[in-house]
């Protein structure tokens, strides 16, 4: 059963603090299909939660950003088995001092058990490419 709009808002809100992000990812299936738009070094389709986390969040948090990425919810729309979250990075700065005012749009699909089985992620690909190039 798909979550309500209020439940989706709460789910996305877990991304605001490093210590609660695990709650968001607990609702993501291990075999999630996670696609990132564009032609950045991180743009591709990931076929597992672990692959996505290792190739994106681990790199951003350990090599690119000065502090781990946290995101606040700007807007959420939910209905049936899908939800869209508009997110923004909270006070993010790269290791070299480059500001990282990233905005994200994540389109989620929920399976019959209410777990996230598919994500389509849209973001500022130019900013991401620049941040990676200057901080890797």
N, C-alpha and C positions, 0 to 999 in steps of 0.2 A: 504494500500500500504506500502510495506516495505521501510525503509529509505535507503538512499545511504550510501556508505562507509564513505563519508565525514560527513554526518549527524550522523552516529554511532560514529565516532571519537569524534564529538562535544558532543554527549550524554554521553559517558564514561568520557570525560574531566570534566564534571560537578561534578564528584566524588573527584576532587582534593582539593576542599575547602568545609569546613563545611557549609558555607552559600549558596553554589550552589547545594549541594546534593539533595535538594528538587526538583530541575529541572529534575534530573535523575529519581527520584521516581515518578514524575508526569507522566512519560511515562510508568510506570508499572501499569498493571491492578490491581484493588483491589483484584480480585480473582486469582491472579497469582499462578502458580504451581512452587515453588522454591525448588529445591533439592540440598542438600549439601552432598558431598561425605563423606564416611568413617564412623567411629564409635566414633566420638567426642561427647561431650554433645550437640553440635549444629547440628550434622549430622542427617538429616531426611528430609522428604518432608513437606514443608509448603504450605498451601492452600490459604493463603491470604497475601497481602502485609503487613498488620498490624501485623499478626502473625510472619512473618519473621523478621520485624524490632524489635518487642518486644523481641524475643527470641535470636537475634544475635547482632544487632547493639547497642541496648540499654544496653545489658550486657557488650559488649566490651567497650563501651564508658563510662559507669558509674562504672564498677567494675574491669575491667581488664587493660585497657590502661590508661596511664597517661594523654593523650589528645585524643579527638575524632579521630577516624580513618578517614584518608584521603588517597586517592589512585591516583597514576599517571598512565597514559596509557603507556604501553610498546609497544603494537602492537594491531592492529584491522584488522580483516578480515570480510568482509560482502558480502552477496550475496543472492538474492531471499528473502526469509522470515526469514533468520537467520543471526546472527553475532556472532563473537567470539572476546572477549576482554581479552588481557593479561594485568593484572594490578599489581602494587606493592604498598605496604604500604609506605607512605611518613614519614620518620623519626619517626617511631613508637617505643615506649618503654612502657613496662608494668609498673604498679605501683610499683612493687618490683625491678625495674631496668633491668629486662630481656629484651634484644633487641627483637623486633618483626619485622624481615625483611620478612614479609609475601608476597608471590606472589600468585595471583589468576588467574584463567582462568574461565571466565563466558561465557557460551554458551547461547545465547538469541534466542528466537523464537518470531516473531512478528505476531500479528493477522492481519486481513484485514484492520483494522483502523490504523495500524502502532504502536500499543501499545504492550508492552512486556507482553506476556501471559505465557511464560515458561522460566525458567532459570535452567541451570545445572551448579553448582559451584564446581570447583576443587581447592584444596589448600593443603598446608602442614599440614596435620592432626596432625602429632606429635607435631609440634610447637603450634598449636591451643590448643590441649589438655594440653600441658605443661603450657601455658600461663593461661588457665582457672584454672587449679589445683593450681598453685602458687599464684593466685591473687583473688580467690573467697572466 
